Amino acid sequence: MISGSRRSVAALLMLVAICTSVDTAIAAGVPNMGTSRVDQERLTLERQRVMLEETKAKQEQINEAARIQLERDKLKVEQEKANIEREKGMWAAVASVVPLVAVLLTVAFGVWTSAQQMRLQTVAQADAAKLAFEIKAAEIAFAAKSPEAVLNRGKALKAMFGTRLPDSFLQSFVPHEVAATTEPATEKLVLMGLLAEHVEDADKIIAYWQRLFPGDESWLRRLLEPSVMGVAPSAESETRTG
């Protein structure tokens, strides 16, 4: 484009020089300068060539400007394509990561749920085992034949198993408040049989009976009354029953 412009400028200068020479010669009236037909045609052709060169140079400038603009547009399009490809790559990466994150969250939630269920199940089993143990201890204690024996068995179980039984185990149990309205007849018949067979050892038999069965103390006191035995109780029996 620059070389074409230089040629156009040179042609214009040449044309100006020729025209100036011709005009000067005509104005001076010099007959020998030569304004023949051939020279005029040559001059005309030179002018046309210069005009063509000038037009060509302008067209080249226009084409060069269009080419530069086209290159700019192409560069802009390439940049936009690169941005689009970069965004597509980013979204593709996000799309590939999202399912993985979802799977990891699902697995983590499942593990947490299983752990919670196991913990709750363990706590429930421990509570159930503790309750079953306390119920069994209560059954053993209440298998005794008298309220006093129930309380004594409860104390013994608490001493044996310590913290496995609560501190309040049988604390609110008051024997005389839950005593039966009828007294067992079997034990009375056994004791009366022993006393009838060993009258001379009645005091010893009653003392031993009290030690073995402290819950029978209430009706043993009535048994030792003079109106029942027919004789006054001995000092030993009074001391033991007192």
TALINZI-V899208 format. One record per residue. RES is the residue in one letter. SS is DSSP state (@ for helix, = for strand, . for the rest). PSI is psi in whole degrees, 0 to 359 (999 if undefined). D_CENTER is the distance of its C-alpha to the mean C-alpha in Angstrom with 2 decimals. Layout:
RES_SS_PSI_D_CENTER / RES_SS_PSI_D_CENTER
This chain:
M_._322_71.11 / I_@_318_72.68 / S_@_323_75.65 / G_@_321_76.40 / S_@_319_76.52 / R_@_319_78.93 / R_@_321_81.18 / S_@_318_81.23 / V_@_318_82.19 / A_@_319_84.93 / A_@_321_86.31 / L_@_317_86.38 / L_@_318_88.23 / M_@_317_90.69 / L_@_319_91.29 / V_@_319_91.86 / A_@_316_94.30 / I_@_314_96.24 / C_@_319_96.43 / T_@_318_97.52 / S_@_316_100.25 / V_@_314_101.52 / D_@_322_101.57 / T_@_318_103.33 / A_@_318_105.93 / I_@_317_106.64 / A_@_325_106.91 / A_@_345_109.26 / G_._28_111.48 / V_._118_111.50 / P_._341_112.87 / N_._8_111.78 / M_._332_107.97 / G_._94_107.49 / T_._42_105.91 / S_._168_106.68 / R_@_321_104.84 / V_@_319_103.01 / D_@_322_101.72 / Q_@_317_100.53 / E_@_320_98.69 / R_@_319_97.17 / L_@_318_96.13 / T_@_316_94.62 / L_@_321_92.73 / E_@_320_91.48 / R_@_315_90.28 / Q_@_320_88.49 / R_@_319_86.93 / V_@_317_85.76 / M_@_320_84.32 / L_@_319_82.62 / E_@_320_81.17 / E_@_317_80.01 / T_@_319_78.41 / K_@_319_76.87 / A_@_317_75.51 / K_@_319_74.01 / Q_@_322_72.47 / E_@_322_71.03 / Q_@_317_69.54 / I_@_316_68.04 / N_@_322_66.74 / E_@_318_65.32 / A_@_320_63.54 / A_@_320_62.21 / R_@_320_61.09 / I_@_318_59.30 / Q_@_321_57.59 / L_@_320_56.67 / E_@_321_55.18 / R_@_316_53.18 / D_@_318_51.95 / K_@_319_51.09 / L_@_320_49.18 / K_@_319_47.29 / V_@_319_46.49 / E_@_320_45.32 / Q_@_317_43.04 / E_@_319_41.58 / K_@_319_41.13 / A_@_319_39.40 / N_@_318_37.03 / I_@_317_36.34 / E_@_322_35.75 / R_@_317_33.39 / E_@_320_31.39 / K_@_319_31.46 / G_@_320_30.18 / M_@_314_27.34 / W_@_325_26.33 / A_@_320_26.79 / A_@_318_24.42 / V_@_318_21.80 / A_@_328_22.51 / S_@_334_22.12 / V_@_325_18.80 / V_@_312_17.12 / P_@_322_17.42 / L_@_318_16.10 / V_@_319_12.94 / A_@_318_12.66 / V_@_316_13.36 / L_@_319_10.85 / L_@_320_8.00 / T_@_315_9.93 / V_@_316_10.40 / A_@_318_6.94 / F_@_321_6.39 / G_@_318_9.89 / V_@_316_9.65 / W_@_319_7.22 / T_@_318_9.67 / S_@_319_12.53 / A_@_318_11.87 / Q_@_317_11.77 / Q_@_318_14.85 / M_@_319_16.55 / R_@_314_16.16 / L_@_321_17.52 / Q_@_320_20.16 / T_@_317_21.18 / V_@_318_21.59 / A_@_319_23.52 / Q_@_320_25.68 / A_@_317_26.44 / D_@_319_27.40 / A_@_319_29.48 / A_@_319_31.20 / K_@_317_31.98 / L_@_318_33.36 / A_@_321_35.41 / F_@_317_36.80 / E_@_321_37.82 / I_@_319_39.41 / K_@_320_41.30 / A_@_320_42.51 / A_@_321_43.69 / E_@_318_45.48 / I_@_317_47.22 / A_@_315_48.25 / F_@_0_49.54 / A_._352_51.47 / A_._161_54.05 / K_._350_57.32 / S_._157_57.40 / P_@_322_55.06 / E_@_321_56.07 / A_@_324_55.22 / V_@_313_51.80 / L_@_318_51.14 / N_@_319_52.47 / R_@_321_50.37 / G_@_318_47.27 / K_@_320_48.11 / A_@_317_48.73 / L_@_319_45.39 / K_@_320_43.59 / A_@_326_45.54 / M_@_316_44.78 / F_@_352_41.03 / G_@_240_40.16 / T_@_348_36.54 / R_@_341_35.84 / L_._142_37.71 / P_._156_36.92 / D_._334_39.38 / S_._11_40.46 / F_._114_41.54 / L_._16_44.97 / Q_._325_45.52 / S_._5_46.31 / F_._119_48.61 / V_._114_52.26 / P_@_314_54.73 / H_@_342_57.61 / E_@_339_55.45 / V_._14_54.46 / A_._147_57.71 / A_._152_59.22 / T_._341_62.29 / T_._142_64.18 / E_._147_64.77 / P_._133_64.64 / A_@_334_68.09 / T_@_313_67.65 / E_@_322_67.29 / K_@_318_70.26 / L_@_321_72.44 / V_@_314_71.54 / L_@_318_72.39 / M_@_324_75.60 / G_@_317_76.62 / L_@_318_76.17 / L_@_324_78.09 / A_@_325_80.89 / E_@_330_81.24 / H_._71_81.08 / V_@_323_82.60 / E_@_338_83.64 / D_@_27_80.04 / A_@_317_78.52 / D_@_318_77.25 / K_@_319_75.53 / I_@_316_74.00 / I_@_320_72.60 / A_@_314_71.30 / Y_@_321_69.52 / W_@_320_68.15 / Q_@_320_66.72 / R_@_322_64.99 / L_@_324_63.48 / F_._78_62.62 / P_@_340_62.09 / G_@_346_60.87 / D_@_12_64.42 / E_@_326_65.89 / S_@_313_66.50 / W_@_343_68.89 / L_@_325_70.32 / R_@_317_71.54 / R_@_327_73.36 / L_@_326_74.78 / L_._357_76.22 / E_._145_78.01 / P_@_326_81.87 / S_@_340_82.38 / V_@_313_80.20 / M_@_338_81.32 / G_._352_84.95 / V_._160_85.05 / A_._144_83.53 / P_._149_80.41 / S_._164_80.87 / A_@_323_79.63 / E_@_315_77.05 / S_@_325_75.52 / E_@_321_75.51 / T_@_317_73.71 / R_@_323_71.02 / T_@_339_70.50 / G_._999_70.66
